[in-house]
């Protein structure tokens, strides 16, 4: 099994930046597709971004393309989501998630998708 620990949320003004981190343990990091979902109360969980380290496959939700960057360090078993030019509509609880082993990022493109493993959420609040 994979355990995921997310951190890095906070309060920021519109136009600001935050970097989320997701540290994985308990499995071979390379074999998993790891990324982020976000959810606001009353709305469906939506996929934000994903990375599959071994194939370097990336996924970004259209609304975050050009503003968010996902990266990973296999030695540190960590995935980061650098979020720049944040907007109020980016405010949500962000969840780190993983699919695998030998998972792919396609699930992260499906709102409401239930990935195999989840970390606790981290709250991102963007004020206008």
C-alpha positions in Angstrom: 0.0 0.0 0.0 0.9 3.6 -0.5 0.7 6.3 2.2 0.5 9.9 1.1 1.2 13.0 3.1 0.2 16.4 1.7 1.3 19.8 2.9 1.7 23.4 1.7 -1.7 24.8 1.6 -2.5 28.2 3.0 -4.0 31.6 2.5 -2.7 33.8 -0.4 -3.9 36.8 -2.3 -5.0 36.5 -5.9 -2.0 36.5 -8.2 0.2 34.9 -5.5 1.8 31.5 -5.4 1.8 28.3 -3.3 3.6 25.0 -3.5 2.0 21.8 -2.4 4.1 18.8 -1.6 3.0 15.1 -1.4 5.4 12.7 0.2 4.8 9.0 -0.6 5.8 6.0 1.5 5.3 2.3 1.5 5.7 1.4 -2.1 7.9 1.8 -5.2 7.3 5.4 -6.0 8.1 5.1 -9.7 5.3 2.7 -10.4 2.5 5.0 -9.5 0.7 7.9 -11.1 0.5 10.6 -8.5 -1.3 13.9 -8.6 -3.9 16.2 -7.1 -7.6 16.5 -6.9 -9.4 19.4 -5.4 -12.9 19.9 -4.0 -15.1 22.7 -2.7 -18.2 22.0 -0.6 -21.2 21.1 -2.7 -19.2 20.4 -5.8 -17.7 17.3 -7.4 -14.1 16.5 -6.8 -12.1 17.5 -9.8 -8.7 16.4 -11.1 -6.1 19.0 -11.2 -2.8 17.5 -12.3 -0.9 14.2 -12.4 2.6 12.9 -13.1 3.8 9.4 -14.0 7.5 9.5 -13.3 8.7 6.6 -15.3 7.0 7.7 -18.5 7.1 11.5 -17.8 3.5 11.6 -18.7 1.8 14.8 -17.3 -1.8 15.9 -17.0 -3.2 19.4 -16.3 -6.7 20.5 -16.0 -7.4 23.1 -18.7 -8.1 25.9 -16.1 -4.7 25.5 -14.5 -2.5 25.1 -17.7 0.2 27.7 -17.8 -0.2 28.5 -14.1 0.4 25.2 -12.3 3.5 22.9 -12.7 3.8 19.4 -11.4 7.2 17.8 -10.7 8.6 14.9 -8.8 11.8 13.6 -7.2 12.0 9.8 -7.1 14.7 9.7 -4.5 12.7 11.9 -2.2 9.4 10.1 -3.1 7.9 13.6 -3.4 5.5 15.2 -5.9 5.2 19.0 -5.9 2.5 21.2 -7.4 3.7 24.7 -7.9 0.7 27.0 -8.2 1.3 30.5 -9.6 -1.0 33.3 -10.5 -3.6 31.9 -8.2 -7.2 32.9 -8.6 -10.1 32.8 -6.1 -11.7 30.0 -8.1 -8.6 27.8 -7.2 -9.7 27.9 -3.6 -10.4 24.3 -2.4 -9.2 21.4 -0.4 -6.5 19.8 -2.4 -5.9 16.1 -2.1 -2.9 14.1 -3.1 -3.8 10.8 -4.7 -2.1 7.9 -6.4 -3.1 5.1 -8.8 -1.1 2.0 -9.2 1.1 0.1 -9.2 1.6 0.7 -12.9 -1.1 3.3 -12.8 -1.7 6.0 -15.4 -2.9 9.6 -15.2 -6.1 9.1 -17.2 -8.2 8.9 -14.1 -7.1 12.3 -13.0 -8.8 13.8 -16.0 -12.2 12.4 -14.8 -14.0 14.5 -12.2 -15.2 12.4 -9.3 -12.7 9.7 -10.1 -11.8 7.4 -7.2 -8.0 6.9 -7.2 -6.5 3.9 -5.4 -4.8 5.9 -2.6 -5.5 9.2 -1.0 -3.8 11.6 1.4 -5.4 14.0 3.8 -6.4 17.3 2.2 -4.7 20.6 2.5 -6.7 23.8 2.3 -5.9 26.4 -0.3 -7.7 29.8 0.1 -7.2 32.5 -2.5 -8.5 35.9 -1.5 -9.6 38.5 -4.1 
